[in-house]
Amino acid sequence: MSDMMKLHQEFFEGHPHFLAESFNSSWILRCLADRFIDMETGKVDLGEDFIELITYADSITSPGFVARYFASFMNPLTEQSKAERYMFQIDVMGLLHHHYFLDFDGIHPFAGMVPLVNDRGEMLVESTHSFDNYLLNANATTTQKAIAWDFIMFMMQADNLPTEPGYLGLYLACAPNRGLFEHIIREHLPIYFGQNRWNQHVYPWFPGTVDEAIDGLIARRTLYGDLPMQSMSRFPRVIDDIIEENMGKYHDGLFSIEQTALNLQNQITLALMEMYR
């Protein structure tokens, strides 16, 4: 995210775009929180640097921003419209078409998709806003844990999961999911090289065969899936709740950025002190 903001700053004069459709200042603490909150030492520093970064992020956020955690599917018309308004497209949940991973010649405005990583080069992964989340109570019995594990194994089987083309992007090509990911890609990517339900050819520009596209996509997604990963929600829930509540009130205009920073500083510091007792 820091690289995207730096690139935006460098190119803004000649290309006065907003950063991205789904970007606002909340992304600062989602992607760059390690700069301000150190869980190991308990140090919290939400001072002038934080205020300046949030203020700058606000200035490059679209006035029509609507809170969303993923970008919508794009046809050529919406793609062009967004390209005239936004410099980047952030796709947290993998819902955009696979052609962004295949197109590195720049035929599409948002070609050449790469993973979003933190300052340590760890790919940021998000589960909080997935369609299906399953939690097991920490006090579960041994039998309940065994049943839960069996359920996870059941859900890892390709035949037991939705495999419509719209779900193609939802499976991360990391090691535990690799077989499932490859199965789904090989089963459904050919659909995009024929005619879809709107009788449109999705990838008429691709110069190779369907098999070459499939192999290239699997290779690239596997390369990304081998990166070290870090959850975007890596704080204890109590810290996430403090951040969410205060940033929400800030975006609703109830707090100034200075008051928000002070609230976050005091409340997070207190929460960490209580954890370390």
PAKOLVEX-694153 format. One line per 10 residues: number of its first residue (from 1); their letters; for each residue x, y, z of C-alpha. Coordinates in nm, 2 decimals, decimal comma, m for minus. Example, Ala and Ser with C-alpha at 12.3 -4.5 7.8 and 13.67 -1.06 7.14 Angstrom:
# residues 2
1> as> 1,23/m0,45/0,78 ~ 1,37/m0,11/0,71
***
This chain:
# residues 277
1> msdmmklhqe> 0,00/0,00/0,00 ~ 0,29/0,24/0,07 ~ 0,42/0,18/m0,28 ~ 0,08/0,24/m0,43 ~ 0,05/0,57/m0,25 ~ 0,40/0,67/m0,35 ~ 0,33/0,59/m0,72 ~ 0,01/0,78/m0,70 ~ 0,19/1,08/m0,56 ~ 0,45/1,07/m0,84
11> ffeghphfla> 0,20/1,04/m1,12 ~ m0,09/1,25/m0,99 ~ 0,01/1,57/m1,15 ~ m0,02/1,42/m1,50 ~ m0,29/1,18/m1,41 ~ m0,53/1,33/m1,15 ~ m0,70/1,00/m1,05 ~ m0,81/0,88/m0,71 ~ m0,61/0,59/m0,57 ~ m0,86/0,31/m0,61
21> esfnsswilr> m1,23/0,25/m0,60 ~ m1,23/0,06/m0,27 ~ m0,96/0,27/m0,10 ~ m1,00/0,51/0,19 ~ m0,79/0,59/0,50 ~ m0,90/0,28/0,68 ~ m0,66/0,09/0,46 ~ m0,37/0,26/0,65 ~ m0,44/0,06/0,96 ~ m0,54/m0,25/0,76
31> cladrfidme> m0,21/m0,26/0,57 ~ 0,04/m0,05/0,75 ~ m0,06/m0,09/1,12 ~ 0,29/m0,24/1,21 ~ 0,43/0,11/1,16 ~ 0,22/0,24/1,45 ~ 0,13/m0,06/1,67 ~ 0,39/m0,31/1,80 ~ 0,22/m0,60/1,96 ~ 0,54/m0,76/2,09
41> tgkvdlgedf> 0,66/m0,45/2,28 ~ 0,32/m0,30/2,35 ~ 0,44/0,03/2,19 ~ 0,17/0,25/2,03 ~ 0,27/0,56/1,83 ~ m0,03/0,72/1,66 ~ 0,11/1,07/1,65 ~ 0,19/1,32/1,37 ~ 0,31/1,06/1,12 ~ m0,02/0,88/1,15
51> ielityadsi> m0,23/1,19/1,13 ~ m0,03/1,31/0,82 ~ m0,08/0,97/0,65 ~ m0,45/0,96/0,72 ~ m0,49/1,32/0,60 ~ m0,31/1,24/0,27 ~ m0,51/0,92/0,23 ~ m0,84/1,12/0,26 ~ m0,72/1,35/m0,01 ~ m0,68/1,07/m0,26
61> tspgfvaryf> m1,01/0,90/m0,17 ~ m1,30/0,93/m0,41 ~ m1,57/1,17/m0,27 ~ m1,83/0,91/m0,38 ~ m1,66/0,63/m0,18 ~ m1,89/0,36/m0,05 ~ m1,75/0,12/0,20 ~ m1,67/m0,21/0,02 ~ m1,42/m0,48/0,06 ~ m1,39/m0,60/m0,29
71> asfmnplteq> m1,42/m0,47/m0,65 ~ m1,70/m0,57/m0,87 ~ m1,68/m0,76/m1,19 ~ m1,60/m0,53/m1,49 ~ m1,70/m0,54/m1,85 ~ m1,51/m0,32/m2,10 ~ m1,73/m0,02/m2,04 ~ m1,71/m0,01/m1,66 ~ m1,34/m0,10/m1,69 ~ m1,27/0,21/m1,91
81> skaerymfqi> m1,49/0,43/m1,69 ~ m1,29/0,32/m1,38 ~ m0,96/0,36/m1,55 ~ m1,05/0,73/m1,61 ~ m1,12/0,78/m1,24 ~ m0,89/0,54/m1,05 ~ m0,52/0,47/m1,08 ~ m0,54/0,12/m0,93 ~ m0,79/m0,15/m0,87 ~ m0,77/m0,34/m0,53
91> dvmgllhhhy> m0,93/m0,68/m0,53 ~ m0,92/m0,82/m0,18 ~ m1,15/m1,12/m0,24 ~ m1,03/m1,22/m0,59 ~ m1,36/m1,15/m0,76 ~ m1,21/m0,98/m1,07 ~ m1,16/m1,18/m1,39 ~ m0,85/m1,39/m1,43 ~ m0,75/m1,20/m1,74 ~ m0,58/m0,95/m1,51
101> fldfdgihpf> m0,33/m1,22/m1,42 ~ m0,29/m1,32/m1,79 ~ m0,26/m0,98/m1,95 ~ 0,09/m0,84/m1,90 ~ 0,10/m0,65/m2,23 ~ m0,14/m0,38/m2,10 ~ m0,43/m0,45/m2,32 ~ m0,66/m0,39/m2,03 ~ m0,64/m0,07/m1,81 ~ m0,57/m0,27/m1,49
111> agmvplvndr> m0,35/m0,54/m1,64 ~ m0,08/m0,73/m1,46 ~ m0,23/m0,79/m1,12 ~ 0,01/m0,86/m0,84 ~ m0,04/m0,95/m0,47 ~ m0,08/m0,68/m0,21 ~ 0,20/m0,73/0,05 ~ 0,31/m0,55/0,36 ~ 0,64/m0,38/0,42 ~ 0,81/m0,72/0,49
121> gemlvesths> 0,70/m0,87/0,16 ~ 0,43/m1,09/0,31 ~ 0,11/m1,13/0,11 ~ m0,19/m0,98/0,29 ~ m0,48/m1,22/0,31 ~ m0,83/m1,15/0,43 ~ m1,08/m1,38/0,58 ~ m1,30/m1,15/0,79 ~ m1,52/m1,06/0,49 ~ m1,53/m1,39/0,31
131> fdnyllnana> m1,87/m1,54/0,22 ~ m1,83/m1,83/0,47 ~ m1,63/m1,82/0,79 ~ m1,63/m2,11/1,04 ~ m1,52/m2,07/1,40 ~ m1,47/m2,34/1,67 ~ m1,52/m2,25/2,04 ~ m1,19/m2,27/2,23 ~ m1,37/m2,49/2,49 ~ m1,48/m2,75/2,24
141> tttqkaiawd> m1,44/m3,11/2,34 ~ m1,20/m3,35/2,18 ~ m1,49/m3,51/1,99 ~ m1,62/m3,17/1,87 ~ m1,27/m3,08/1,75 ~ m1,24/m3,41/1,56 ~ m1,57/m3,35/1,39 ~ m1,47/m3,00/1,30 ~ m1,15/m3,13/1,14 ~ m1,34/m3,39/0,94
151> fimfmmqadn> m1,56/m3,11/0,82 ~ m1,26/m2,91/0,71 ~ m1,13/m3,21/0,52 ~ m1,47/m3,26/0,36 ~ m1,48/m2,89/0,25 ~ m1,14/m2,93/0,09 ~ m1,27/m3,18/m0,16 ~ m1,35/m3,02/m0,50 ~ m1,68/m3,21/m0,54 ~ m1,81/m3,06/m0,22
161> lptepgylgl> m1,76/m2,69/m0,30 ~ m1,93/m2,45/m0,54 ~ m1,74/m2,45/m0,87 ~ m1,94/m2,20/m1,08 ~ m1,71/m1,96/m1,27 ~ m1,80/m1,68/m1,04 ~ m1,62/m1,86/m0,75 ~ m1,30/m1,91/m0,95 ~ m1,12/m1,63/m0,78 ~ m1,21/m1,73/m0,42
171> ylacapnrgl> m0,96/m2,01/m0,39 ~ m0,61/m1,92/m0,30 ~ m0,34/m2,13/m0,47 ~ m0,14/m2,19/m0,15 ~ m0,01/m2,54/m0,08 ~ m0,32/m2,68/0,11 ~ m0,56/m2,56/m0,16 ~ m0,34/m2,63/m0,46 ~ m0,51/m2,94/m0,59 ~ m0,85/m2,79/m0,54
181> fehiirehlp> m0,75/m2,47/m0,71 ~ m0,60/m2,65/m1,02 ~ m0,91/m2,87/m1,05 ~ m1,14/m2,57/m1,05 ~ m0,93/m2,37/m1,30 ~ m0,89/m2,66/m1,54 ~ m1,27/m2,74/m1,51 ~ m1,40/m2,39/m1,57 ~ m1,15/m2,15/m1,73 ~ m1,23/m2,29/m2,08
191> iyfgqnrwnq> m1,58/m2,14/m2,04 ~ m1,42/m1,79/m2,06 ~ m1,25/m1,87/m2,39 ~ m1,58/m1,96/m2,56 ~ m1,90/m1,76/m2,52 ~ m2,04/m1,68/m2,18 ~ m2,40/m1,66/m2,09 ~ m2,42/m1,30/m2,24 ~ m2,28/m1,44/m2,57 ~ m1,96/m1,24/m2,52
201> hvypwfpgtv> m1,61/m1,37/m2,58 ~ m1,42/m1,28/m2,26 ~ m1,07/m1,34/m2,38 ~ m1,06/m1,29/m2,76 ~ m0,73/m1,10/m2,72 ~ m0,53/m1,39/m2,58 ~ m0,28/m1,51/m2,84 ~ m0,23/m1,86/m2,71 ~ m0,44/m2,17/m2,66 ~ m0,68/m2,25/m2,37
211> deaidgliar> m0,43/m2,49/m2,23 ~ m0,15/m2,23/m2,24 ~ m0,37/m1,98/m2,06 ~ m0,46/m2,24/m1,79 ~ m0,10/m2,34/m1,74 ~ 0,01/m1,98/m1,72 ~ m0,26/m1,88/m1,48 ~ m0,19/m2,18/m1,25 ~ 0,19/m2,11/m1,26 ~ 0,14/m1,74/m1,17
221> rtlygdlpmq> m0,12/m1,80/m0,90 ~ 0,10/m2,08/m0,75 ~ 0,40/m1,84/m0,74 ~ 0,19/m1,60/m0,54 ~ 0,05/m1,88/m0,33 ~ 0,40/m1,97/m0,22 ~ 0,47/m1,62/m0,07 ~ 0,48/m1,59/0,31 ~ 0,14/m1,46/0,42 ~ 0,01/m1,23/0,69
231> smsrfprvid> m0,35/m1,18/0,79 ~ m0,49/m0,83/0,75 ~ m0,67/m0,89/1,08 ~ m0,36/m0,98/1,28 ~ m0,45/m0,80/1,60 ~ m0,66/m0,95/1,88 ~ m1,03/m0,89/1,82 ~ m1,04/m0,62/2,10 ~ m0,79/m0,41/1,91 ~ m0,97/m0,45/1,58
241> diieenmgky> m1,29/m0,34/1,75 ~ m1,12/m0,03/1,89 ~ m0,98/0,06/1,54 ~ m1,31/m0,02/1,37 ~ m1,52/0,19/1,61 ~ m1,30/0,50/1,61 ~ m1,22/0,50/1,23 ~ m1,59/0,45/1,17 ~ m1,68/0,76/1,38 ~ m1,40/0,95/1,21
251> hdglfsieqt> m1,54/0,87/0,86 ~ m1,89/0,96/0,98 ~ m1,76/1,30/1,08 ~ m1,81/1,26/1,45 ~ m1,44/1,28/1,54 ~ m1,16/1,49/1,40 ~ m0,85/1,31/1,29 ~ m0,66/1,45/1,59 ~ m0,93/1,32/1,83 ~ m0,94/0,99/1,65
261> alnlqnqitl> m0,56/0,95/1,68 ~ m0,58/1,04/2,05 ~ m0,86/0,79/2,11 ~ m0,68/0,51/1,93 ~ m0,35/0,59/2,11 ~ m0,51/0,58/2,46 ~ m0,76/0,29/2,41 ~ m0,51/0,06/2,23 ~ m0,24/0,13/2,49 ~ m0,48/0,05/2,77
271> almemyr> m0,60/m0,27/2,60 ~ m0,24/m0,39/2,55 ~ m0,15/m0,31/2,91 ~ m0,44/m0,52/3,03 ~ m0,34/m0,81/2,80 ~ 0,02/m0,81/2,93 ~ m0,08/m0,82/3,30
***
